[in-house]
């Protein structure tokens, strides 16, 4: 676990995350691909997250179990936050100084379009497996 700082493109929002897991996930669901135009590469940041400039953070309830947030000034995607636990998943690219990153899991692997694939060997979870895994939080 690593402590790291990040900010949006314009600097209006500053984030400090204390429990970043360097094993990151990639989500292929339609919501993530619509949100960012590509799969969502996310580091798990737990709940020890401090956000400065929260008046510039807009949250959108994208599902019954989580919300997504972005900077209202520059549009930078800031986080995906689980309602039940308050845990944050944040774009890996927000944290330019993270060391030892490793793609560990691909969510919604059955929804990955045929126009891309990754050579990394990772665990993969289908939609059914994800729903079963998070059933207690949904």
N, C-alpha and C positions, 0 to 999 in steps of 0.2 A: 504494500500500500504506500502511496506517495502523496505528499501535499504539493499542490500546484496552483498557480494563478493563471487567469485567462481574462480576456476582455473581448467585447464585440469589435467589429471593424472600426466604428467611430469612437470607441472608448467610453461611451456613455454608461455602459454596464461593465462592472468588474466582478469577477467571480474568484473565490478562493475555495478550493475543494480539498478536504483533509484526508479522505480515504479513497483515493483513486486506485482502482485495480488495473494494472498494466495489461491484463488479459482482456482484450476488448471484444465486443460482439458486433455482428453485422446483421441488420434486419432487412429482409426482402419484402415485407408486407406492402400492400398497395398504399396504405397511409404514409408510411415512411418514404416510399418512392415518390409519391405525390408531393409531400412536404418539401423534399430536397432535390427532386429530379433524379435521384439515384438511391441506392441502398443507404441506410443510416449506419455509419460507423460510430459506435458509441462506447465510451468508457463508463463503467459503473462507478459512481461517485458517492454512494451511500447517502447519509442524511447530514453529514457534517459539512455543509455548504453555506458560505456567506456570500450574499449578493449585494453589491453597492450599486446604486442607481436603479433601484427596483421600481421607481416611478416611470422608467423607460422600458419596463418589461411587460409585455402583453401575453397573457396565458389564454390558451384555447383548449377547451375540453374536447379532445379528439376522439375519446372513447369513454365508455362507462368506467374504466379503471385508471385512466391517465390523462394528463394534459401536456401540451407542448407549449413552449414559450419562445418568443423572439424579441429582439430589440425594436422598439417602435421608431427609432431614428434611422437605423441602417438596415434593418431586416435580418441581421445575423440570427441564425438558429442557436438558441441558448441551451435548452434542455427538454427532456422528456421526463415527467415526474409522475410517479405512481401515487394515486390518491390514498390507498390504504396504508402504505408504509412511509410515504414522504421521501422515498429514495429517488435520487436523480440519476439519469443516464444523460451524458453530455457528448456532443460531437468531439471525437478524438482530435480533430483539427484545431479545436479551440486552445489546446494545450501544446504549444510548440516545443516545450522543453522536456516532455516526458521521455523517459529512457526505458528500454527493455520491453517495448510494446510487442504484443503477440495476439494475432487473431485466434480466438479460442472457440467461438460459437457462432453459428449462423442460424438466426431465427427465421421461421416461415420459409424454410428451404423449398417447400413445394410450391411457393409463389414466385420463386426466382424466375425472371423471364429468360428465354433461351438466348438472348443477345449478349449475355455476359456470364462468366464463371470465374472462380478463383482457383489458383493452383494450390493454395494452402490446404493441408489436411486438417479439418476441424470437426468438432461435433456439430451435428445439424439437428434441428427440431422442426417438424412439420407443423401446420396449423393445429391439428388435433393434439399433438404433443404439447404445444405451447398452451393451448386452452386447458389441458389437464394439469399442467405444471402450475399455472397461475390461477387455477379455479378457486382457491380459497381467497384470493385478493379481488376477484372480479365481482 
